[in-house]
Amino acid sequence: MTRSVYGPIKDFYLRNPLEGAVQEMLYLVISSIGLGGISPVKSLPSGTSCLVSNNLGELNKDKEVVACCQKEDLSASSWNSYLLETIPYEFQGEDSKSVSSRMNKMWIAVSATVVALLAIASLSPLNKFYHNLALPQLSLHGGVLADLLVTNGTIYTSNVTLPFADAMAIRNGRIFRIGNYSSMQDLAGFSTKTLNLEGKVVVPGFIDSHVHLLFGGLQMAQVQLRGVDTREHFVNKVKEALSNMRHGSWLLGGGWNNDLWGGELPMASWIDDISPYNPVWLTRMDGHMGFANSMALKIAGISNSTEDPDGGAVMRNGSGEPTGLLIDSATKLVLSCIPEVSIEERREALLRASNHALTRGVTTVVDFGRYYPGASTELSWEDLSDVYRWADLSGNMKIRVCLFFPMETWERLYELINEAGRKLSQWIYLGGMKSFADGSLGSNSALFYEPYVDEVQNYGLQVADLDDLYNMTVSSDKSGLQVAVHAIGDRSNDLILDMYKIVASKNGIRDRRFRIEHAQHMAPGTVARFGEQEVIASVQPDHLLYDADSAIKKLGMERAQRGSYLFKSLLAGNAQLALGSDWPVVDINPLGSIRTAMKRVPPGWEKAWISSECISLNDALNAYTISAAHACFLDEDVGSLSVGKMADFVVLSTDSWDNFAVEGSASVEATYVGGLQAYSRKPKEHM
């Protein structure tokens, strides 16, 4: 290792966190006693650290003198002689005695400075203060240094110009340089930390393109019914939760899927005898159906005479009595009676949800909020002011969020963006407008051209008035806002594509990035329209795990096989995929979702469901990173590990890219947001 003239002194003394400040002080001291002309030589051979002076004391200014120090160890007592040995120069009138005198002065000044700085360094408050200063870290060569070097791994960048790298440098929370380790070494300084990947694979931080973040966080503290596969288990979970509740309190929860216990829908009579003093409301996994006990129905005033609202339905038995099940907009009949969740509960939900997302490698989410058919359009706005802005100002944001709002409130979002811009901070982005075209397959409310096989008079629900939806879309798009519409059935997807085409023609060419959320079932010829119209397909692979059996049962084998979850066909038609979870409908788990998109094997199946629609690891990763970022206009900040972008990345458990590409199996070892470790499966190690 080659060192500069004052490198040995620094190595001898500086074993403390203030080395950067000491280095600068030493340089100033040396300069003040006549060695201040020292400057780097940039054209010297690799492996040599040299200093050049044109003003070394009384040196001849016409000569350039090089001082190269190559000794590894140096005692304080031999400092003067060492300098005399290793700095050959010519004098004009100065003898060796005067040179020695000058060296003694320098040694005294440097020693005094170092002692003072070491004393300061021992004061922990000042030490902490120094490290919190946002001062540039400079190398001995005058360049800027990295805060963190990530080395010795396989880094997938999601950047087509440089798909893979083995090292990257991070500074001020962003990618400073990426490529080979040899190109990073000049960025390493005394304060630079190093993350040795030990061969592990790194990918960009995952962007979940469709979540309901606070809903997910709230459900984590409620009755969890995901995975319940028998009626008895369902009832026992409710009974257990009620045992700890005060009389009169609402029992809330969700995640149930009747297909797991054979398809029979729950009825109020299942739990009425165990819940005589508590109203109960439990949402189905897809959020488009809810289940109430008789006490909740009574509080909501739901009876035989209650009419179905537009875009919804009250399910009844053969005698016309409500069974306890409400679909889509009918859910508002009960929801309006449930006490509002407190601000504190919502804030706690955000923290729970964010921590959970980080364990899965998610660093950014597109949040469609607590809005769905039947819900108040104010909820999303209340969450922005009461939760997200609070978290931002108080330093409690842990992941980045792109927020979408009910389309009915487009003017409000337009005004806010004009006033504050789309980027409220490094954590909060204003996305666009959201609306609904239909319901869900599991609730028999997705809109199809043909009726459900198990309900021959039912084609699904059109949950929005098309004229109103068109007018709001025209206005939103004309104002420069992005529009996303929920569509699951084949007919609803065509209706929205038709509407988007008319709106684009009316408002003219621009980079609008229309989205269809879910895009699950397609009629023949529909797939090609996504690419032709440049409409983003925001899809959730893990839905197919639960829909495979259900789709065959509800649509028939031929319809289900022909038009369900056509990921590869969409890509082949030049459509852009953005992958997500729809959490809490299914768990937030990008690696699991990526494997699903690659393999498409539902639980209990031995083979893939529609194997021709399996996609590659690269396509799935891109759909969770750079394509997902493009789909919400965040591609300048996140989505790939590229110079200038946020240093959001995930360290995976696998050390073989080839195995990962074939099997799609890996887990999250650590998650970094802005270059800082936000989650680690192992205890944090000193880097």
C-alpha positions as CSV (number, residue, x, y, z in Angstrom):
1,M,0.0,0.0,0.0
2,T,1.4,3.4,-1.0
3,R,0.8,6.4,1.2
4,S,1.1,10.2,1.0
5,V,3.7,12.2,3.0
6,Y,1.4,12.6,6.0
7,G,-0.3,9.2,5.6
8,P,2.0,7.4,8.1
9,I,1.4,10.0,10.8
10,K,-2.3,9.7,10.3
11,D,-2.2,5.9,10.4
12,F,-0.1,6.2,13.5
13,Y,-2.6,8.4,15.4
14,L,-6.0,8.2,13.8
15,R,-8.1,5.3,15.0
16,N,-11.2,7.3,15.8
17,P,-14.3,8.5,14.1
18,L,-13.0,11.9,13.4
19,E,-10.4,10.8,10.9
20,G,-11.9,12.9,8.1
21,A,-11.7,16.1,10.2
22,V,-8.2,15.2,11.3
23,Q,-7.1,14.7,7.8
24,E,-8.4,18.1,6.8
25,M,-6.7,19.7,9.9
26,L,-3.4,18.0,9.1
27,Y,-3.5,19.3,5.6
28,L,-4.2,22.8,6.9
29,V,-1.3,22.6,9.4
30,I,1.1,21.3,6.7
31,S,0.0,24.1,4.4
32,S,0.5,26.7,7.2
33,I,4.2,25.9,7.7
34,G,5.2,25.9,4.1
35,L,4.1,22.6,2.6
36,G,0.8,23.9,1.4
37,G,1.6,23.6,-2.2
38,I,1.2,19.8,-2.1
39,S,-1.4,18.6,-4.6
40,P,-2.3,15.3,-6.3
41,V,-0.6,14.1,-9.4
42,K,-3.3,12.5,-11.5
43,S,-1.1,11.1,-14.3
44,L,1.1,8.8,-12.2
45,P,1.1,5.0,-12.6
46,S,-1.5,2.9,-10.9
47,G,-0.6,1.8,-7.4
48,T,1.4,5.0,-6.6
49,S,0.3,7.7,-4.2
50,C,2.3,10.8,-4.8
51,L,2.2,14.4,-3.9
52,V,3.6,17.2,-6.1
53,S,4.7,20.6,-4.9
54,N,5.5,23.8,-6.7
55,N,5.9,25.7,-3.4
56,L,7.8,23.6,-0.9
57,G,9.2,26.2,1.5
58,E,11.9,28.0,-0.4
59,L,11.9,25.6,-3.4
60,N,12.5,26.7,-6.9
61,K,9.0,27.4,-8.3
62,D,10.2,26.4,-11.7
63,K,10.8,22.8,-10.7
64,E,8.2,20.2,-10.0
65,V,9.2,17.9,-7.1
66,V,7.6,14.6,-6.5
67,A,7.5,13.0,-3.0
68,C,6.4,9.4,-2.9
69,C,6.1,7.7,0.4
70,Q,6.0,3.9,0.3
71,K,6.8,2.8,3.8
72,E,4.1,0.8,5.6
73,D,5.0,1.6,9.2
74,L,6.5,4.6,10.8
75,S,7.3,5.4,14.4
76,A,6.9,8.9,15.7
77,S,10.5,9.2,16.6
78,S,11.7,8.6,13.1
79,W,9.3,11.1,11.4
80,N,11.9,13.8,10.6
81,S,14.5,11.5,9.2
82,Y,11.8,9.7,7.3
83,L,10.7,12.9,5.6
84,L,14.3,13.8,4.8
85,E,14.8,10.4,3.3
86,T,11.7,10.3,1.2
87,I,11.4,13.9,-0.1
88,P,14.3,14.6,-2.4
89,Y,14.5,18.2,-3.4
90,E,16.9,21.1,-4.2
91,F,17.4,24.1,-2.1
92,Q,18.2,27.7,-2.9
93,G,20.3,28.9,0.0
94,E,18.9,26.5,2.7
95,D,21.3,24.0,4.3
96,S,20.3,20.7,6.0
97,K,20.2,22.3,9.4
98,S,17.5,24.7,8.4
99,V,15.6,21.9,6.7
100,S,15.8,19.9,9.9
101,S,14.6,22.9,11.9
102,R,11.6,23.2,9.5
103,M,10.7,19.6,10.0
104,N,10.8,19.9,13.8
105,K,8.4,22.8,13.6
106,M,6.1,20.8,11.4
107,W,6.3,17.8,13.8
108,I,5.4,19.9,16.8
109,A,2.5,21.6,15.0
110,V,1.1,18.3,13.7
111,S,1.5,16.5,17.1
112,A,-0.3,19.3,18.9
113,T,-3.1,19.3,16.4
114,V,-3.5,15.6,16.6
115,V,-3.6,15.5,20.4
116,A,-6.2,18.3,20.4
117,L,-8.4,16.4,17.9
118,L,-8.1,13.2,19.7
119,A,-9.3,14.9,22.9
120,I,-12.2,16.3,21.0
121,A,-12.9,12.8,19.5
122,S,-13.2,11.4,23.0
123,L,-16.2,13.5,23.7
124,S,-19.1,11.3,22.5
125,P,-21.6,14.1,22.0
126,L,-19.2,15.9,19.6
127,N,-18.3,12.6,18.0
128,K,-22.0,12.0,17.2
129,F,-22.4,15.5,16.1
130,Y,-19.5,15.1,13.6
131,H,-21.1,12.0,12.1
132,N,-24.4,13.7,11.7
133,L,-23.0,16.6,9.8
134,A,-23.9,16.5,6.1
135,L,-20.4,17.4,5.0
136,P,-18.8,16.0,1.9
137,Q,-16.3,13.3,2.5
138,L,-13.2,13.9,0.4
139,S,-10.4,11.6,-0.7
140,L,-6.7,12.4,-0.5
141,H,-7.0,12.8,-4.2
142,G,-9.6,15.5,-3.9
143,G,-12.6,13.4,-5.1
144,V,-15.9,12.7,-3.4
145,L,-16.1,9.4,-1.5
146,A,-18.8,6.8,-1.2
147,D,-20.8,6.3,2.0
148,L,-21.3,2.6,1.3
149,L,-19.6,0.2,-1.1
150,V,-21.6,-2.9,-2.0
151,T,-19.2,-5.5,-3.3
152,N,-18.6,-9.2,-4.2
153,G,-22.1,-10.1,-5.5
154,T,-24.3,-10.5,-8.4
155,I,-26.3,-7.3,-8.8
156,Y,-29.2,-7.4,-11.1
157,T,-29.9,-3.7,-12.0
158,S,-33.1,-3.8,-14.1
159,N,-31.3,-1.5,-16.4
160,V,-31.0,-2.8,-20.0
161,T,-27.8,-0.8,-20.6
162,L,-26.0,-2.6,-17.8
163,P,-28.0,-5.6,-16.6
164,F,-25.5,-6.9,-14.2
165,A,-22.7,-5.5,-11.9
166,D,-20.6,-6.9,-9.1
167,A,-20.3,-3.7,-7.1
168,M,-21.9,-0.3,-6.5
169,A,-21.1,2.8,-4.6
170,I,-23.8,4.8,-2.7
171,R,-23.6,8.4,-1.6
172,N,-26.3,10.5,0.0
173,G,-28.9,7.8,-0.4
174,R,-28.4,7.4,-4.1
175,I,-26.4,5.2,-6.5
176,F,-23.2,7.1,-7.1
177,R,-21.4,4.5,-9.3
178,I,-22.2,0.9,-10.4
179,G,-20.1,-1.6,-12.3
180,N,-16.9,-3.6,-11.5
181,Y,-15.3,-3.4,-8.1
182,S,-12.0,-2.2,-9.7
183,S,-13.8,1.0,-10.8
184,M,-15.0,1.7,-7.2
185,Q,-11.7,1.6,-5.3
186,D,-11.0,5.3,-5.6
187,L,-14.3,6.0,-3.8
188,A,-13.3,4.2,-0.6
189,G,-12.3,6.4,2.3
190,F,-11.8,6.1,6.0
191,S,-15.5,6.7,6.7
192,T,-16.8,4.5,3.8
193,K,-18.6,1.4,4.9
194,T,-18.4,-1.8,2.9
195,L,-21.1,-4.4,2.5
196,N,-19.5,-7.7,1.3
197,L,-22.3,-9.7,-0.3
198,E,-20.3,-12.9,-0.2
199,G,-21.6,-13.8,-3.6
200,K,-25.3,-13.2,-2.9
201,V,-27.7,-11.9,-5.5
202,V,-29.0,-8.3,-5.2
203,V,-32.0,-6.9,-6.9
204,P,-33.6,-3.4,-6.9
205,G,-36.1,-2.7,-4.1
206,F,-39.4,-4.2,-5.1
207,I,-42.3,-1.9,-6.1
208,D,-45.7,-3.4,-5.2
209,S,-48.0,-1.9,-7.8
210,H,-51.2,-2.5,-6.0
211,V,-51.8,-2.5,-2.3
212,H,-54.2,-1.1,0.3
213,L,-51.5,-0.3,2.8
214,L,-53.5,0.9,5.8
215,F,-56.1,-1.8,5.3
216,G,-53.3,-4.4,5.5
217,G,-51.9,-2.8,8.6
218,L,-55.3,-2.7,10.3
219,Q,-56.1,-6.3,9.4
220,M,-52.9,-7.4,11.1
221,A,-54.5,-6.4,14.4
222,Q,-57.9,-7.9,13.6
223,V,-59.3,-11.4,13.1
224,Q,-57.2,-13.1,10.6
225,L,-59.2,-15.6,8.4
226,R,-56.8,-16.1,5.5
227,G,-56.2,-19.8,4.9
228,V,-59.2,-21.0,7.0
229,D,-60.4,-24.1,5.2
230,T,-63.4,-25.4,7.1
231,R,-66.6,-24.0,8.5
232,E,-65.7,-25.2,11.9
233,H,-62.3,-23.4,11.8
234,F,-64.1,-20.2,10.7
235,V,-66.5,-20.3,13.6
236,N,-63.9,-21.1,16.1
237,K,-61.7,-18.2,15.0
238,V,-64.7,-15.8,15.5
239,K,-65.5,-17.4,18.9
240,E,-61.9,-17.0,20.1
241,A,-61.8,-13.4,19.1
242,L,-65.1,-12.6,20.8
243,S,-63.9,-14.1,24.1
244,N,-61.7,-11.0,24.7
245,M,-64.1,-8.3,23.6
246,R,-66.5,-6.0,25.6
247,H,-70.2,-6.3,24.9
248,G,-71.3,-3.9,22.2
249,S,-67.8,-3.6,20.5
250,W,-67.6,-4.4,16.8
251,L,-65.6,-7.5,15.8
252,L,-63.8,-6.7,12.6
253,G,-61.6,-8.9,10.4
254,G,-61.3,-10.5,7.0
255,G,-59.4,-12.6,4.5
256,W,-61.8,-15.6,4.3
257,N,-62.2,-17.5,1.1
258,N,-65.2,-19.8,0.9
259,D,-63.6,-21.7,-2.0
260,L,-61.1,-23.2,0.5
261,W,-64.0,-25.1,2.3
262,G,-65.9,-26.2,-0.8
263,G,-67.6,-23.0,-1.9
264,E,-70.4,-22.7,0.6
265,L,-70.9,-19.0,1.5
266,P,-71.2,-18.2,5.2
267,M,-74.4,-17.1,6.8
268,A,-75.3,-15.1,9.8
269,S,-76.8,-18.2,11.4
270,W,-73.2,-19.7,11.6
271,I,-72.2,-17.3,14.3
272,D,-75.3,-15.7,15.8
273,D,-75.4,-18.0,18.8
274,I,-71.8,-17.1,19.7
275,S,-72.2,-13.3,19.1
276,P,-75.4,-12.2,20.8
277,Y,-73.8,-9.0,22.2
278,N,-71.4,-8.0,19.5
279,P,-71.9,-6.9,15.9
280,V,-69.6,-8.7,13.5
281,W,-68.2,-7.6,10.1
282,L,-65.8,-9.9,8.2
283,T,-64.7,-9.1,4.6
284,R,-64.0,-11.7,2.0
285,M,-60.4,-11.9,0.8
286,D,-61.1,-9.9,-2.4
287,G,-62.7,-7.0,-0.5
288,H,-65.8,-7.1,-2.7
289,M,-68.0,-9.1,-0.3
290,G,-68.6,-8.7,3.5
291,F,-70.2,-10.9,6.0
292,A,-72.4,-9.6,8.9
293,N,-74.0,-11.3,11.8
294,S,-77.7,-10.6,12.7
295,M,-76.8,-7.9,15.2
296,A,-74.8,-6.0,12.6
297,L,-77.7,-6.3,10.1
298,K,-80.1,-5.0,12.7
299,I,-77.9,-2.0,13.5
300,A,-77.6,-1.3,9.7
301,G,-81.4,-1.6,9.3
302,I,-81.1,-4.3,6.7
303,S,-84.3,-6.4,6.4
304,N,-86.5,-8.2,3.8
305,S,-87.6,-4.8,2.5
306,T,-84.1,-3.4,1.9
307,E,-83.5,-2.8,-1.8
308,D,-80.2,-3.5,-3.6
309,P,-78.2,-0.3,-4.1
310,D,-76.8,0.5,-7.5
311,G,-73.6,-1.5,-8.1
312,G,-74.3,-3.8,-5.2
313,A,-76.5,-6.6,-3.8
314,V,-77.9,-7.9,-0.5
315,M,-77.8,-11.7,-0.7
316,R,-81.0,-13.4,0.5
317,N,-82.3,-16.9,1.2
318,G,-85.2,-18.5,-0.5
319,S,-87.6,-16.6,1.8
320,G,-86.1,-13.3,0.9
321,E,-84.4,-12.8,4.2
322,P,-80.8,-11.3,4.2
323,T,-78.2,-14.0,4.8
324,G,-75.6,-11.6,6.1
325,L,-73.7,-11.3,2.9
326,L,-73.3,-7.9,1.1
327,I,-71.7,-7.4,-2.2
328,D,-69.7,-4.3,-3.5
329,S,-71.7,-1.1,-2.9
330,A,-74.1,-2.8,-0.6
331,T,-71.3,-3.1,1.9
332,K,-71.8,0.6,2.7
333,L,-75.0,-0.2,4.5
334,V,-73.0,-1.8,7.3
335,L,-69.7,0.2,6.9
336,S,-71.5,3.4,7.6
337,C,-72.4,2.1,11.0
338,I,-69.0,1.0,12.1
339,P,-67.1,3.5,14.3
340,E,-64.4,5.3,12.4
341,V,-60.9,4.0,13.0
342,S,-58.9,6.5,15.1
343,I,-56.0,8.4,13.8
344,E,-53.7,6.7,16.3
345,E,-54.9,3.2,15.1
346,R,-54.2,4.2,11.5
347,R,-50.8,5.5,12.3
348,E,-49.9,2.3,14.1
349,A,-51.3,0.4,11.0
350,L,-48.9,2.3,8.7
351,L,-45.9,1.4,10.9
352,R,-47.0,-2.3,11.1
353,A,-47.6,-2.5,7.4
354,S,-44.3,-0.8,6.5
355,N,-42.3,-3.1,8.7
356,H,-44.0,-6.1,7.2
357,A,-43.4,-4.8,3.6
358,L,-39.7,-4.4,4.4
359,T,-39.4,-8.0,5.5
360,R,-40.5,-8.9,2.0
361,G,-38.1,-6.6,0.2
362,V,-40.7,-4.0,-0.7
363,T,-39.4,-0.5,-0.7
364,T,-42.1,1.3,-2.6
365,V,-45.9,0.7,-2.9
366,V,-48.7,2.1,-5.1
367,D,-51.4,2.6,-2.5
368,F,-55.0,2.6,-3.6
369,G,-56.0,3.4,-0.1
370,R,-59.2,2.5,1.8
371,Y,-61.4,3.3,-1.1
372,Y,-63.7,0.7,-2.8
373,P,-67.3,0.6,-3.9
374,G,-69.5,1.8,-1.0
375,A,-66.7,3.5,1.0
376,S,-66.4,7.2,1.6
377,T,-64.2,9.1,-0.9
378,E,-62.8,11.1,2.1
379,L,-60.9,8.2,3.6
380,S,-57.9,8.5,1.3
381,W,-57.7,12.2,1.9
382,E,-57.9,11.8,5.6
383,D,-55.1,9.2,5.5
384,L,-52.9,11.6,3.5
385,S,-53.2,14.4,6.1
386,D,-53.6,12.4,9.3
387,V,-51.2,9.5,8.6
388,Y,-48.8,10.0,5.7
389,R,-47.9,13.6,6.3
390,W,-47.6,13.0,10.0
391,A,-45.2,10.1,9.3
392,D,-43.2,12.1,6.9
393,L,-42.8,15.1,9.2
394,S,-42.1,12.9,12.3
395,G,-39.5,10.7,10.5
396,N,-41.7,7.6,10.6
397,M,-41.9,6.9,6.9
398,K,-40.0,3.7,6.2
399,I,-41.1,2.9,2.6
400,R,-42.0,5.1,-0.3
401,V,-45.7,5.5,-1.3
402,C,-47.4,6.6,-4.5
403,L,-51.0,7.5,-3.6
404,F,-54.1,7.2,-5.7
405,F,-57.4,8.9,-4.9
406,P,-61.0,8.3,-5.7
407,M,-61.8,9.6,-9.2
408,E,-64.7,11.7,-7.9
409,T,-62.1,13.9,-6.2
410,W,-60.0,14.6,-9.3
411,E,-60.3,18.4,-8.9
412,R,-58.9,18.2,-5.4
413,L,-55.8,16.3,-6.5
414,Y,-55.3,18.6,-9.5
415,E,-55.2,21.6,-7.2
416,L,-52.8,19.9,-4.7
417,I,-50.4,18.9,-7.5
418,N,-50.5,22.5,-8.9
419,E,-49.7,23.8,-5.4
420,A,-47.1,21.3,-4.1
421,G,-46.1,19.1,-7.1
422,R,-46.3,15.4,-7.4
423,K,-43.4,14.7,-5.1
424,L,-44.3,15.8,-1.6
425,S,-41.0,14.4,-0.3
426,Q,-38.6,11.6,-1.0
427,W,-41.2,9.3,0.6
428,I,-44.6,10.5,-0.7
429,Y,-45.7,10.8,-4.3
430,L,-49.1,11.8,-5.6
431,G,-50.1,9.2,-8.2
432,G,-53.5,9.7,-9.8
433,M,-57.2,8.7,-9.8
434,K,-58.8,5.3,-9.2
435,S,-62.2,4.0,-10.1
436,F,-64.0,0.7,-10.5
437,A,-65.7,-1.0,-13.5
438,D,-66.8,-4.3,-11.8
439,G,-66.5,-6.5,-8.8
440,S,-64.5,-9.8,-8.4
441,L,-64.7,-13.3,-9.6
442,G,-64.9,-14.9,-6.2
443,S,-68.0,-12.7,-5.4
444,N,-69.6,-13.5,-8.8
445,S,-69.5,-9.7,-9.4
446,A,-66.8,-9.5,-12.1
447,L,-68.5,-8.4,-15.4
448,F,-68.5,-11.0,-18.2
449,Y,-70.0,-11.3,-21.7
450,E,-71.3,-14.7,-20.8
451,P,-73.1,-15.7,-17.5
452,Y,-71.5,-17.6,-14.6
453,V,-71.8,-21.3,-14.9
454,D,-73.0,-21.6,-11.3
455,E,-75.4,-18.7,-11.7
456,V,-76.8,-18.8,-15.2
457,Q,-78.7,-15.5,-14.8
458,N,-75.7,-13.6,-13.5
459,Y,-73.3,-11.7,-15.8
460,G,-71.6,-9.8,-12.9
461,L,-72.0,-6.2,-11.8
462,Q,-71.2,-3.0,-13.5
463,V,-70.4,-1.0,-10.3
464,A,-70.0,2.5,-11.9
465,D,-72.2,4.5,-14.3
466,L,-70.3,4.5,-17.6
467,D,-71.3,8.1,-18.5
468,D,-70.1,9.4,-15.1
469,L,-66.9,7.3,-15.3
470,Y,-66.2,8.6,-18.8
471,N,-66.7,12.3,-17.9
472,M,-64.5,12.0,-14.8
473,T,-61.8,10.2,-16.9
474,V,-61.9,12.9,-19.6
475,S,-61.5,15.6,-17.0
476,S,-58.8,13.9,-15.0
477,D,-56.8,13.1,-18.1
478,K,-57.2,16.6,-19.5
479,S,-55.8,17.9,-16.3
480,G,-52.7,15.7,-16.6
481,L,-53.7,13.2,-14.0
482,Q,-53.0,9.5,-14.3
483,V,-56.1,7.3,-14.4
484,A,-56.4,3.7,-13.1
485,V,-59.6,1.6,-13.3
486,H,-60.3,-1.7,-11.7
487,A,-61.5,-4.3,-14.3
488,I,-61.6,-8.1,-13.8
489,G,-64.1,-9.6,-16.2
490,D,-63.6,-9.8,-19.9
491,R,-66.5,-7.4,-20.7
492,S,-65.3,-4.8,-18.1
493,N,-61.8,-4.9,-19.6
494,D,-63.1,-4.2,-23.0
495,L,-65.4,-1.4,-21.7
496,I,-62.4,0.4,-20.1
497,L,-60.2,-0.1,-23.1
498,D,-62.9,1.4,-25.3
499,M,-63.3,4.3,-22.9
500,Y,-59.5,4.9,-22.8
501,K,-59.3,5.0,-26.6
502,I,-62.0,7.6,-26.8
503,V,-60.5,9.8,-24.1
504,A,-57.0,9.6,-25.7
505,S,-58.5,10.6,-29.0
506,K,-60.4,13.5,-27.5
507,N,-57.6,14.9,-25.3
508,G,-54.8,14.4,-27.8
509,I,-51.4,12.7,-27.6
510,R,-49.5,12.8,-24.3
511,D,-47.6,10.5,-22.0
512,R,-50.6,9.4,-19.9
513,R,-49.9,5.8,-18.9
514,F,-53.5,4.7,-18.5
515,R,-53.7,1.6,-16.2
516,I,-56.1,-1.2,-15.8
517,E,-55.9,-2.8,-12.3
518,H,-56.2,-6.6,-12.3
519,A,-56.9,-7.3,-16.0
520,Q,-57.6,-10.9,-15.1
521,H,-59.9,-12.2,-17.8
522,M,-59.8,-11.3,-21.5
523,A,-62.0,-11.9,-24.5
524,P,-60.3,-13.0,-27.7
525,G,-58.5,-10.0,-29.3
526,T,-58.3,-8.0,-26.1
527,V,-54.7,-8.7,-25.2
528,A,-53.4,-7.0,-28.3
529,R,-55.2,-3.8,-27.4
530,F,-53.1,-3.2,-24.3
531,G,-49.9,-2.9,-26.3
532,E,-51.6,-1.0,-29.2
533,Q,-53.1,1.6,-26.8
534,E,-50.1,1.6,-24.5
535,V,-52.3,0.7,-21.5
536,I,-50.5,-0.7,-18.5
537,A,-51.7,-4.1,-17.2
538,S,-51.4,-3.9,-13.4
539,V,-51.7,-7.6,-12.4
540,Q,-51.4,-9.7,-9.3
541,P,-50.0,-13.2,-10.0
542,D,-50.8,-14.7,-6.6
543,H,-54.5,-14.2,-7.3
544,L,-54.3,-17.1,-9.8
545,L,-53.3,-19.5,-7.1
546,Y,-56.8,-19.0,-5.5
547,D,-58.7,-18.4,-8.7
548,A,-57.7,-21.4,-10.8
549,D,-60.2,-23.8,-9.3
550,S,-62.8,-21.1,-8.8
551,A,-62.4,-19.9,-12.4
552,I,-63.0,-23.3,-13.8
553,K,-66.0,-23.8,-11.6
554,K,-67.6,-20.4,-12.3
555,L,-66.6,-19.9,-16.0
556,G,-66.1,-23.4,-17.3
557,M,-62.9,-25.0,-18.4
558,E,-62.8,-23.6,-21.9
559,R,-63.4,-20.0,-20.9
560,A,-61.1,-20.2,-18.0
561,Q,-58.2,-21.7,-20.0
562,R,-58.7,-19.3,-22.9
563,G,-58.6,-16.0,-21.2
564,S,-57.3,-16.0,-17.7
565,Y,-54.1,-14.3,-16.4
566,L,-52.5,-13.9,-19.8
567,F,-49.1,-12.5,-18.7
568,K,-46.9,-13.8,-21.5
569,S,-49.4,-12.9,-24.2
570,L,-49.6,-9.4,-22.8
571,L,-45.8,-9.1,-23.0
572,A,-45.7,-10.6,-26.5
573,G,-48.2,-7.9,-27.5
574,N,-45.8,-5.2,-26.3
575,A,-47.9,-4.4,-23.2
576,Q,-46.2,-3.3,-20.0
577,L,-46.8,-5.4,-16.9
578,A,-46.7,-4.0,-13.4
579,L,-46.8,-6.7,-10.8
580,G,-48.3,-6.4,-7.3
581,S,-50.2,-8.2,-4.6
582,D,-53.4,-6.4,-3.8
583,W,-52.5,-6.8,-0.1
584,P,-54.3,-7.6,2.1
585,V,-56.3,-9.6,-0.4
586,V,-53.2,-11.8,-0.6
587,D,-50.0,-11.4,1.3
588,I,-47.5,-8.9,0.2
589,N,-44.7,-11.1,-1.1
590,P,-42.9,-10.2,-4.3
591,L,-40.6,-13.2,-4.4
592,G,-43.5,-15.6,-4.0
593,S,-45.4,-13.6,-6.6
594,I,-42.5,-13.8,-9.0
595,R,-42.3,-17.6,-8.6
596,T,-46.0,-17.8,-9.2
597,A,-45.7,-15.8,-12.5
598,M,-42.9,-18.2,-13.5
599,K,-44.5,-21.5,-12.5
600,R,-48.3,-20.9,-12.2
601,V,-48.8,-24.0,-10.0
602,P,-51.9,-23.6,-7.7
603,P,-52.0,-25.3,-4.3
604,G,-52.7,-29.0,-4.7
605,W,-51.9,-29.0,-8.4
606,E,-49.0,-30.9,-9.9
607,K,-48.8,-28.9,-13.2
608,A,-49.0,-25.3,-14.2
609,W,-52.4,-23.7,-14.9
610,I,-52.1,-22.5,-18.5
611,S,-48.3,-23.2,-18.8
612,S,-48.1,-21.2,-22.0
613,E,-48.5,-18.0,-20.0
614,C,-45.5,-18.6,-17.7
615,I,-42.9,-15.8,-17.9
616,S,-39.2,-15.7,-17.2
617,L,-37.5,-14.5,-14.1
618,N,-36.1,-11.4,-15.9
619,D,-39.6,-10.4,-17.1
620,A,-41.1,-11.0,-13.6
621,L,-38.3,-9.0,-11.9
622,N,-38.6,-6.1,-14.3
623,A,-42.4,-6.1,-13.8
624,Y,-41.7,-5.7,-10.0
625,T,-39.0,-3.0,-10.5
626,I,-38.4,-0.8,-13.6
627,S,-41.8,-1.5,-15.3
628,A,-43.6,-1.0,-12.0
629,A,-41.8,2.4,-11.6
630,H,-42.7,3.4,-15.1
631,A,-46.3,2.5,-14.5
632,C,-46.6,5.2,-11.8
633,F,-44.2,7.8,-13.2
634,L,-41.5,7.0,-10.6
635,D,-38.9,5.7,-13.0
636,E,-36.6,8.7,-12.6
637,D,-36.2,8.0,-8.9
638,V,-36.6,4.2,-8.4
639,G,-37.1,0.9,-10.3
640,S,-33.5,0.2,-11.3
641,L,-30.0,0.4,-9.7
642,S,-28.8,3.2,-12.0
643,V,-26.6,6.2,-11.3
644,G,-28.6,9.0,-9.7
645,K,-31.5,6.8,-8.5
646,M,-32.4,6.0,-4.9
647,A,-30.3,3.3,-3.4
648,D,-33.2,1.0,-2.7
649,F,-32.1,-2.7,-3.0
650,V,-32.7,-6.2,-1.6
651,V,-30.1,-8.8,-0.7
652,L,-31.4,-12.3,-1.5
653,S,-30.5,-15.6,0.1
654,T,-29.3,-17.2,-3.1
655,D,-25.8,-17.0,-4.4
656,S,-26.6,-18.6,-7.8
657,W,-28.3,-16.5,-10.5
658,D,-28.7,-19.5,-12.7
659,N,-30.5,-21.5,-10.0
660,F,-32.7,-18.5,-9.2
661,A,-33.6,-18.0,-12.9
662,V,-34.7,-21.7,-13.2
663,E,-36.4,-22.2,-9.8
664,G,-37.4,-18.7,-8.9
665,S,-36.8,-19.6,-5.2
666,A,-35.1,-17.2,-2.8
667,S,-35.8,-15.3,0.4
668,V,-35.0,-11.8,1.6
669,E,-31.8,-11.5,3.6
670,A,-31.8,-7.7,4.0
671,T,-33.6,-4.7,2.6
672,Y,-31.9,-1.3,2.1
673,V,-33.8,2.0,1.6
674,G,-31.7,5.0,0.5
675,G,-28.5,3.1,1.2
676,L,-29.5,2.3,4.8
677,Q,-30.4,-1.1,6.1
678,A,-34.1,-1.1,6.9
679,Y,-34.5,-4.8,7.6
680,S,-32.2,-7.7,8.1
681,R,-33.0,-11.3,8.8
682,K,-29.9,-11.5,10.8
683,P,-28.8,-9.1,13.6
684,K,-27.1,-6.0,12.1
685,E,-23.4,-6.5,11.6
686,H,-20.8,-3.9,11.8
687,M,-19.7,-3.1,8.3
